[in-house]
């Protein structure tokens, strides 16, 4: 072997003779390599015979969970081991095939076979070149048949006459900009498509702070094999952010799938690397991802060392906080052990770190159990076309949560690298930690529209977007007493489809009877404005005192009788949009009071209120539906012949156990998982053999024998 910067290599024989231990204390332990020294890598006295094979093993699942099946490939045989800096090298091989049949092989470097295949005809000698991308300060080179490994490996031999290793510079198809950031992370950071909104990742929103004016040209990043890979370029073309984050990946699996190599192939001296991992590293039942905190720190070192050896400056980002409030409203960081491991590694190796975990924990504690939903994919049914049944996901971020996380990471980056040339973006959306946050203006233009068609009953609340508001809370109050408005039908004789809307967008009153689907707001039915001294019959904190009304508070019909007593809140939720579609239930009362508040972080606006009086049809059948089933992170590329995916759905308060079911053609049914109600908000990922016509169904039950089910969702 020839390489002027490395010590002389050595030849070993690597074997995996002992079977895997399997599942030990809830963690899978695979086969362990045994290395037997052969001698120095001396090709001067003749060729070295490389004898090799590849074994693939699919291990038994843990407790019947098919997602816990690990597919492991073990590359055995003659291996060249040579220490050298973690960089890119052009490797040239002078090889011969001593076998009677043609060989089609791939190089295997550091246990990765993500290299182009080459052919060596039977009895022939040829020269082969490829670029080896190292993610540690060591090159371990062997070979494997180009076909997929099997459980019954075949032994092959290749004669290697000479190996030449030369460091190579990154290949650039076009001139690169002056300053570039590469981002490696998981689903908390990745770019999402329009049909997945409002889900978002902080990596796709960094440009709002890091580019002048917060303006970017965004296109597919061809350097990343994942469809989600995107490159964001500043308007003047001098700045780039390459978001290579991909969901369901850990520090281990991102390397194992060759995705780190894709980044290391493209970076050049002077670039920056942002790295966030942790949530998927913590999944003990997913052996292809899992790493305990010390092993996780060792993987971090591979990323950091690989970057620094190439002249790239790394910055670590701690795992994000999740919306995991306990019954007593306390909040703990689900991935605290991994945050601690990252912080300790950063201190020991002098790596800048953006402690997004601490920032998120502080922010979500201030917002509390309800309003922290504004940061996550905690979506009610009927609010978003992409999620008609809603989503109950306390891990992943929505547009607001991603924007605020991105702003924090960007500010930390600029603080760590003030001369980077990045910066000058917009202040919105989101606010930087430590800066004063002011409350938004009050909600105005509040209207309520009744929809009473069978199967499509709803109260559609709309209002004007409040300046500087980040999200809104919607509270629905039932009242215990019912009071007739002037001109309304007597009790028990209100015509189906009639409704009354009472609101003050700016201290005015709307009242009267409107047809089903119509809206009244800000004026009376006759078009005249009600007196500003109208008083509220909704007795709630923050409402106007009798005899007065102010902008942003409710003034109801002055002809109404004494105020009614409000019953406990029947609904309290959050929305990012200036509307909310409320679906009535069979026990819906004839009077409902709504209260809308705009928020910026934990600073509220004055509340706007509106009362709706309407009698909905109460003959609906008992609801047996499980809503919010969403199949995401669908991956057909990583595991040949298989499809990996994750699922999330909305828990029912009356169900205590759930089953994830795989459906297929000809009545095929397979139970993939059983989930207790306490674990519904966890990460649920699976891998099955790919086939046409697959779909996912969620079933549930309880001790009383009730049964519930979702609609099947195609596994597309």
DATA-V307538 format. One record per residue. N is the residue number from 0. PSI is psi in radians with two decimals (none if undefined). NEAR is the number of other ideal C-beta (glycine too) atoms within 8 Angstrom. D_LAST is the distance of its C-alpha to the last C-alpha in Angstrom with 1 decimal. Layout:
n->(N;N)
psi->(PSI;PSI)
near->(NEAR;NEAR)
d_last->(D_LAST;D_LAST)
This chain:
n->(0;1;2;3;4;5;6;7;8;9;10;11;12;13;14;15;16;17;18;19;20;21;22;23;24;25;26;27;28;29;30;31;32;33;34;35;36;37;38;39;40;41;42;43;44;45;46;47;48;49;50;51;52;53;54;55;56;57;58;59;60;61;62;63;64;65;66;67;68;69;70;71;72;73;74;75;76;77;78;79;80;81;82;83;84;85;86;87;88;89;90;91;92;93;94;95;96;97;98;99;100;101;102;103;104;105;106;107;108;109;110;111;112;113;114;115;116;117;118;119;120;121;122;123;124;125;126;127;128;129;130;131;132;133;134;135;136;137;138;139;140;141;142;143;144;145;146;147;148;149;150;151;152;153;154;155;156;157;158;159;160;161;162;163;164;165;166;167;168;169;170;171;172;173;174;175;176;177;178;179;180;181;182;183;184;185;186;187;188;189;190;191;192;193;194;195;196;197;198;199;200;201;202;203;204;205;206;207;208;209;210;211;212;213;214;215;216;217;218;219;220;221;222;223;224;225;226;227;228;229;230;231;232;233;234;235;236;237;238;239;240;241;242;243;244;245;246;247;248;249;250;251;252;253;254;255;256;257;258;259;260;261;262;263;264;265;266;267;268;269;270;271;272;273;274;275;276;277;278;279;280;281;282;283;284;285;286;287;288;289;290;291;292;293;294;295;296;297;298;299;300;301;302;303;304;305;306;307;308;309;310;311;312;313;314;315;316;317;318;319;320;321;322;323;324;325;326;327;328;329;330;331;332;333;334;335;336;337;338;339;340;341;342;343;344;345;346;347;348;349;350;351;352;353;354;355;356;357;358;359;360;361;362;363;364;365;366;367;368;369;370;371;372;373;374;375;376;377;378;379;380;381;382;383;384;385;386;387;388;389;390;391;392;393;394;395;396;397;398;399;400;401;402;403;404;405;406;407;408;409;410;411;412;413;414;415;416;417;418;419;420;421;422;423;424;425;426;427;428;429;430;431;432;433;434;435;436;437;438;439;440;441;442;443;444;445;446;447;448;449;450;451;452;453;454;455;456;457;458;459;460;461;462;463;464;465;466;467;468;469;470;471;472;473;474;475;476;477;478;479;480;481;482;483;484;485;486;487;488;489;490;491;492;493;494;495;496;497;498;499;500;501;502;503;504;505;506;507;508;509;510;511;512;513;514;515;516;517;518;519;520;521;522;523;524;525;526;527;528;529;530;531;532;533;534;535;536;537;538;539;540;541;542;543;544;545;546;547;548;549;550;551;552;553;554;555;556;557;558;559;560;561;562;563;564;565;566;567;568;569;570;571;572;573;574;575;576;577;578;579;580;581;582;583;584;585;586;587;588;589;590;591;592;593;594;595;596;597;598;599;600;601;602;603;604;605;606;607;608;609;610;611;612;613;614;615;616;617;618;619;620;621;622;623;624;625;626;627;628;629;630;631;632;633;634;635;636;637;638;639;640;641;642;643;644;645;646;647;648;649;650;651;652;653;654;655;656;657;658;659;660;661;662;663;664;665;666;667;668;669;670;671;672;673;674;675;676;677;678;679;680;681;682;683;684;685;686;687;688;689;690;691;692;693;694;695;696;697;698;699;700;701;702;703;704;705;706;707;708;709;710;711;712;713;714;715)
psi->(2.45;2.11;2.05;-0.34;-0.04;2.66;2.80;2.34;3.04;2.78;2.31;2.89;2.04;2.30;2.75;1.01;-0.65;2.41;2.80;2.57;-0.51;-2.60;2.08;2.01;0.70;0.14;2.36;2.32;2.00;-2.97;2.64;2.32;2.45;2.08;2.18;2.10;2.45;-0.77;-3.11;2.75;1.33;1.89;0.08;-0.43;0.37;2.95;2.72;2.24;2.01;1.98;2.29;2.83;2.92;2.22;2.26;2.31;2.28;2.01;2.75;2.55;2.80;2.10;0.60;0.11;1.93;-0.42;-0.28;0.04;2.17;2.34;1.96;2.37;2.22;2.08;1.98;2.79;-2.81;2.29;2.32;2.26;2.09;2.09;2.43;2.82;2.67;1.52;-2.94;2.42;2.49;2.02;2.17;2.22;2.31;1.86;2.78;2.61;1.90;-0.04;2.77;-0.14;2.75;2.60;2.36;2.00;2.89;2.51;2.56;2.03;2.09;0.81;0.16;2.28;0.55;1.00;2.72;2.52;2.71;2.72;2.42;1.86;2.73;2.26;0.07;2.81;2.37;2.97;2.32;2.43;2.55;2.86;2.02;2.27;1.98;2.33;0.31;2.91;0.96;2.39;2.10;1.92;2.21;-2.85;2.83;2.60;2.52;-0.39;2.82;2.41;2.68;3.07;-0.11;1.38;2.60;2.52;2.27;2.81;2.39;2.27;2.13;1.99;-0.51;2.54;2.20;2.26;2.13;2.29;2.46;2.62;2.75;2.44;2.31;2.09;-0.33;2.81;2.31;2.67;3.01;-0.66;2.30;2.52;2.29;2.40;2.18;2.18;-2.87;-2.63;-0.30;-0.29;-0.35;2.92;2.47;2.75;2.91;-0.61;0.08;-0.06;2.54;0.27;2.51;2.83;2.62;-0.43;-0.58;-0.10;0.08;-0.59;-0.41;-0.50;-0.60;-0.25;2.52;2.25;0.04;0.55;2.38;2.63;2.15;2.31;2.99;2.33;1.81;-0.25;-0.34;2.33;-0.37;2.46;-0.44;-0.19;2.25;2.57;2.30;2.20;2.44;2.81;-0.60;0.03;0.17;-0.21;2.50;2.55;2.11;1.88;1.75;0.29;2.56;2.31;2.71;0.34;2.57;3.05;-0.60;-0.96;-0.49;-0.62;-0.83;-0.51;0.02;0.18;-0.58;-0.68;-0.64;-0.70;-0.80;-0.46;-0.55;-0.40;2.83;2.86;2.41;-0.20;2.95;2.64;2.14;2.26;2.19;2.13;2.96;-0.95;-0.77;-0.39;-0.43;-0.02;1.59;-0.56;0.10;1.51;-0.37;-0.26;-0.61;2.45;2.27;2.89;-0.73;-0.69;-0.67;-0.79;-0.63;-0.66;-0.72;-0.68;-0.60;-0.73;-0.84;-0.81;-0.73;-0.66;-0.89;-0.66;-0.35;0.14;0.32;2.42;2.07;2.67;2.27;2.59;2.08;2.69;2.47;2.79;2.61;2.87;1.16;1.27;2.41;3.07;-0.48;0.28;0.24;2.66;2.22;2.69;2.00;-0.55;0.64;-0.64;-0.61;-0.59;-0.80;-0.72;-0.69;-0.75;-0.72;-0.74;-0.74;-0.71;-0.78;-0.46;0.22;0.91;2.23;2.52;2.39;1.95;1.26;-0.53;-0.76;-0.72;-0.82;-0.67;-0.79;-0.75;-0.80;-0.56;-0.66;-0.67;-0.61;3.06;-0.63;-0.97;-0.29;-0.25;-0.42;-0.22;-0.25;3.07;1.02;1.47;2.27;2.75;2.55;0.09;-0.45;2.31;-0.56;-0.31;1.20;-0.50;0.07;3.09;2.48;1.53;1.92;0.17;-0.93;2.73;2.58;-2.99;-0.69;-0.82;-0.71;-0.68;-0.75;-0.67;-0.75;-0.71;-0.71;-0.84;-0.74;-0.76;-0.70;-0.64;-0.81;-0.57;-0.68;-0.54;1.23;-0.34;0.39;-0.38;-0.12;2.86;-3.14;0.26;3.11;2.69;-0.53;2.74;2.86;2.81;2.54;2.61;2.43;-0.17;2.69;2.37;2.16;2.60;2.65;2.94;2.84;2.80;2.39;2.90;0.50;2.23;2.78;2.30;2.27;2.27;2.13;0.35;2.54;2.29;-0.05;0.67;2.38;2.69;2.02;1.86;2.34;2.63;2.90;2.41;2.28;2.30;2.34;0.07;2.42;-0.53;3.04;2.59;2.51;2.13;2.32;2.22;2.31;2.53;2.57;-0.52;2.70;2.34;2.30;2.45;2.68;2.29;-0.15;2.80;2.73;2.83;2.29;-0.08;0.30;2.27;2.42;2.30;-0.21;2.71;2.77;2.27;2.11;2.06;2.72;1.77;-0.68;0.81;0.12;3.00;2.48;2.26;2.84;-3.08;2.25;2.70;2.78;2.31;-0.08;2.92;2.45;2.31;2.31;-0.18;2.84;2.96;-0.58;-0.09;-0.10;2.75;2.38;2.75;2.49;-0.16;0.14;2.54;2.76;2.41;0.35;1.78;1.66;2.71;2.32;-0.12;2.85;2.56;2.68;2.36;0.05;2.78;2.43;2.81;2.34;-0.14;2.90;2.38;1.96;3.11;2.12;-0.25;-0.09;2.77;-2.82;2.70;2.53;2.69;2.26;2.32;3.03;2.66;2.26;-0.31;2.38;2.16;3.11;2.72;2.58;-0.28;2.73;0.82;2.80;2.26;1.94;2.23;2.14;2.65;2.97;-0.48;0.34;2.25;3.00;-0.23;2.29;2.32;2.33;2.58;2.16;2.25;2.33;2.55;2.57;1.90;-2.11;0.44;2.04;2.82;2.96;2.54;2.59;2.51;2.63;2.51;2.35;2.24;2.03;2.50;1.87;2.72;2.12;0.34;0.24;2.56;2.82;2.37;2.09;0.30;2.41;2.04;2.98;0.28;2.17;2.16;2.14;3.09;0.73;2.24;1.95;-0.01;-0.59;-0.72;1.85;2.30;0.01;2.86;2.20;2.54;2.90;2.72;2.64;2.68;2.96;2.24;2.58;2.43;-0.33;0.22;2.51;0.01;2.56;2.63;2.26;2.11;2.32;2.17;2.57;-3.05;2.75;0.65;0.24;2.35;2.37;2.17;2.08;-0.55;2.66;2.19;2.09;2.75;-0.52;-0.23;0.20;-0.65;0.13;-3.07;2.18;1.75;2.56;2.85;2.19;2.86;2.32;2.52;2.75;2.63;0.37;2.58;2.87;2.42;2.48;2.22;2.69;2.87;3.11;3.08;-0.42;-0.10;0.05;2.55;2.45;2.76;2.65;3.02;2.54;2.49;2.17;2.47;1.24;none)
near->(12;7;11;4;6;11;5;8;12;12;14;11;10;13;9;11;4;6;4;10;6;8;8;8;3;7;10;13;8;11;10;6;8;9;8;8;7;8;6;7;12;6;12;3;4;5;8;10;10;12;8;15;11;13;11;11;12;7;12;6;10;10;5;5;9;11;13;12;10;10;9;11;10;10;14;11;13;13;13;14;11;16;8;13;7;11;9;14;14;12;13;11;11;9;13;12;14;8;8;4;5;8;12;9;14;12;14;12;11;9;6;11;10;5;11;5;8;10;8;13;8;9;7;8;7;8;7;9;7;10;9;14;9;17;12;9;9;10;16;10;12;14;10;13;11;7;5;5;10;6;7;4;10;6;8;12;10;15;12;13;10;10;14;9;15;8;9;7;6;8;5;7;3;4;4;7;11;5;12;14;15;14;14;15;14;15;11;16;13;15;11;10;7;4;5;8;11;10;10;14;17;15;15;16;12;16;13;14;14;14;17;10;8;10;8;11;7;8;7;7;11;5;11;13;6;9;4;13;16;12;13;14;12;15;10;6;7;8;15;12;15;16;18;15;17;14;11;13;12;13;13;13;12;13;13;9;8;9;15;13;11;12;15;13;12;10;13;13;6;7;13;13;16;16;13;16;18;14;15;14;15;11;12;7;10;11;12;9;13;15;12;7;10;7;9;16;12;9;14;15;10;13;15;14;11;14;12;10;10;13;8;14;9;14;16;15;11;16;14;12;11;10;13;9;9;8;3;4;8;6;12;7;11;9;12;9;8;16;15;9;13;16;11;9;14;12;7;6;8;5;10;10;11;14;10;15;14;9;11;12;11;9;13;12;8;8;12;10;8;10;12;13;10;14;14;15;12;10;13;8;11;8;11;8;4;8;11;8;11;13;13;13;11;9;11;9;15;15;11;13;12;14;14;13;15;16;15;14;14;14;11;12;16;13;7;9;12;6;4;10;8;12;9;5;12;7;3;4;9;11;10;8;8;3;6;3;9;7;9;14;9;12;16;13;10;15;13;15;10;15;11;11;7;5;4;6;11;11;14;12;15;10;15;7;6;15;6;8;13;12;12;17;13;15;11;12;14;12;14;7;6;9;9;8;11;6;5;10;7;5;5;4;6;11;6;8;8;13;13;14;15;11;16;15;10;7;9;12;15;13;13;10;8;12;6;11;7;9;9;11;12;10;10;11;8;5;5;6;7;14;6;8;8;13;12;15;13;15;9;11;3;6;12;11;5;6;5;8;13;8;9;10;16;15;14;14;12;10;5;8;4;4;7;12;8;11;8;4;7;7;8;8;10;12;11;11;7;8;9;13;10;12;8;8;6;6;5;8;8;7;12;13;15;16;12;17;13;15;17;12;10;9;9;10;14;12;15;18;17;15;16;14;11;12;5;8;8;7;4;7;3;3;5;7;9;15;10;14;15;11;12;10;10;10;10;7;5;5;9;4;5;10;13;13;14;12;13;12;15;11;10;8;4;6;14;7;11;15;11;15;12;15;10;11;7;4;4;8;8;8;9;10;11;8;12;8;10;4;7;10;9;6;8;11;12;14;11;11;6;8;7;4;6;13;11;15;13;14;12;13;10;10;4;4;6;9;8;12;11;13;7;8;11;7;11;4)
d_last->(48.3;49.3;48.3;50.9;49.2;48.2;50.3;50.6;47.7;47.9;46.5;45.1;43.7;40.6;39.7;37.5;39.7;39.4;36.4;34.2;35.5;32.2;31.6;34.7;35.1;31.3;30.7;29.7;32.4;31.7;34.3;36.9;38.2;41.9;43.5;46.8;48.8;49.9;51.7;51.6;49.4;52.4;51.7;55.3;56.7;54.0;50.3;48.4;46.4;42.9;41.7;38.1;35.2;31.7;30.6;27.1;27.0;24.3;26.2;26.3;24.4;26.5;27.3;24.5;21.7;19.2;18.0;21.7;21.6;22.7;22.5;25.8;27.4;31.2;33.1;36.6;39.8;42.0;40.9;42.6;42.8;44.2;44.4;43.8;42.4;38.7;38.2;37.0;39.1;39.6;40.1;42.1;42.5;45.3;44.1;45.1;43.6;46.1;44.0;44.6;41.1;39.0;36.9;33.6;33.1;31.5;33.4;32.5;33.7;33.7;31.3;28.7;28.1;26.0;28.6;29.0;30.4;34.0;36.1;39.6;41.2;43.4;46.7;45.9;46.2;44.1;43.2;39.7;38.6;35.6;35.1;34.8;33.3;34.9;33.6;36.7;40.4;40.2;39.1;38.3;37.9;37.2;35.2;32.5;31.6;28.8;26.9;24.6;26.9;27.4;29.2;32.2;33.1;35.6;38.5;39.1;41.9;42.2;45.6;45.4;48.6;47.8;45.3;45.6;43.8;44.1;42.6;40.6;39.7;36.2;35.3;35.0;33.9;35.5;37.9;36.3;37.2;39.9;37.8;34.3;32.3;29.4;27.2;25.6;23.9;20.7;18.5;21.7;22.5;19.6;18.8;16.1;14.8;16.1;13.2;13.6;17.4;19.7;18.3;20.2;21.8;25.5;25.2;24.0;27.0;29.8;31.0;32.2;35.0;35.4;35.6;38.6;38.0;34.5;33.3;30.8;29.2;25.6;23.7;21.3;23.0;23.1;24.7;21.6;18.9;16.2;14.6;15.9;19.5;21.9;25.6;27.8;31.2;34.2;35.8;38.6;36.5;38.3;35.7;32.1;29.5;26.8;24.0;22.4;21.2;17.8;16.4;16.8;19.7;23.3;26.5;26.3;22.7;22.9;25.9;24.7;21.7;24.2;23.1;26.6;28.0;26.1;27.9;31.2;31.1;31.1;33.3;37.0;40.1;40.4;36.7;35.4;32.6;31.2;29.6;28.0;26.6;27.2;24.6;22.6;25.9;27.0;24.3;26.8;24.5;22.2;24.6;22.7;23.1;26.2;29.5;32.5;34.2;36.8;34.2;32.1;35.3;35.8;32.4;33.3;36.4;34.5;32.8;36.1;38.2;35.9;36.1;39.8;40.7;39.2;41.0;38.0;38.6;36.2;35.7;34.0;32.1;32.2;29.2;28.5;29.7;27.5;28.4;29.8;33.0;35.0;36.8;39.8;37.9;38.2;35.5;35.0;33.0;30.3;30.4;34.2;34.9;32.7;34.2;37.6;36.9;35.8;38.8;41.1;39.8;40.1;43.7;44.7;43.3;44.2;40.6;40.1;37.7;36.1;36.0;33.0;33.0;36.5;36.0;33.0;34.9;37.9;35.9;34.0;37.2;38.9;36.2;36.1;33.6;32.7;32.9;31.0;27.9;28.4;27.2;24.0;20.8;22.9;22.1;23.6;22.0;22.6;23.2;20.1;18.0;14.8;15.7;17.7;18.3;19.1;18.3;20.7;20.3;23.7;22.6;20.6;22.4;22.3;24.1;27.5;27.0;25.7;28.6;31.2;30.0;29.9;33.4;34.7;33.4;34.7;38.1;38.4;37.6;40.3;42.7;42.3;42.4;44.6;45.4;41.9;42.0;39.0;39.4;40.6;37.5;37.4;38.3;35.5;33.1;34.0;37.4;38.7;39.9;43.7;44.0;45.3;42.8;44.1;42.9;41.4;43.3;43.2;40.7;42.1;41.3;39.8;39.0;37.5;36.1;35.9;33.2;34.4;32.5;31.4;28.0;27.9;30.8;30.9;33.3;32.1;34.0;34.3;36.6;37.4;35.8;38.4;39.5;38.4;36.3;33.3;32.1;33.6;34.3;34.5;36.8;37.4;40.8;42.1;45.8;48.0;50.4;49.9;52.2;52.7;52.7;55.5;54.6;51.8;52.1;53.8;51.9;50.0;50.3;47.8;46.3;42.6;40.7;43.5;42.9;44.9;43.7;46.1;45.3;47.2;45.3;48.6;51.0;51.0;50.2;48.2;49.0;49.2;47.3;44.3;42.3;38.8;36.3;39.1;39.9;43.2;43.9;46.9;49.4;51.0;50.3;53.5;52.4;55.0;54.2;54.9;57.5;56.2;58.2;55.8;55.0;51.8;51.6;48.6;50.2;47.8;48.3;48.7;49.6;52.7;56.0;57.7;59.5;57.4;54.0;52.4;49.5;46.2;47.6;47.6;50.6;50.4;52.7;56.4;57.4;55.4;57.3;57.4;54.1;51.9;50.9;47.2;45.4;43.0;39.9;37.2;34.4;34.2;31.1;30.2;28.4;28.1;28.7;32.0;30.8;29.7;28.6;30.2;29.4;32.4;32.7;35.1;37.8;37.7;41.3;43.0;43.5;41.0;41.8;39.4;40.0;38.1;38.8;37.7;37.4;37.5;36.8;39.4;41.6;41.5;42.8;45.1;43.1;42.8;43.0;42.5;43.3;41.6;43.4;41.6;41.3;37.8;37.3;37.4;36.6;32.8;31.6;30.9;27.5;25.4;22.0;20.1;18.7;16.6;13.6;11.2;8.4;9.2;10.4;7.4;9.5;9.7;13.1;15.4;15.7;15.9;14.4;12.5;9.5;10.8;9.7;11.9;12.4;15.2;16.9;20.3;23.1;25.5;29.2;30.1;27.7;28.6;25.9;22.2;20.0;16.3;15.3;12.7;12.8;12.5;14.5;18.2;18.4;17.1;17.2;17.4;18.5;17.1;19.4;22.2;22.8;26.2;26.4;28.0;25.0;22.3;22.5;22.1;19.3;16.9;14.9;13.9;13.3;12.9;13.3;10.3;10.4;9.2;8.8;8.0;8.0;10.1;13.6;16.4;19.9;23.2;26.9;30.4;33.8;34.9;32.5;30.3;26.7;23.7;20.0;17.0;15.0;11.9;8.6;5.5;3.8;0.0)
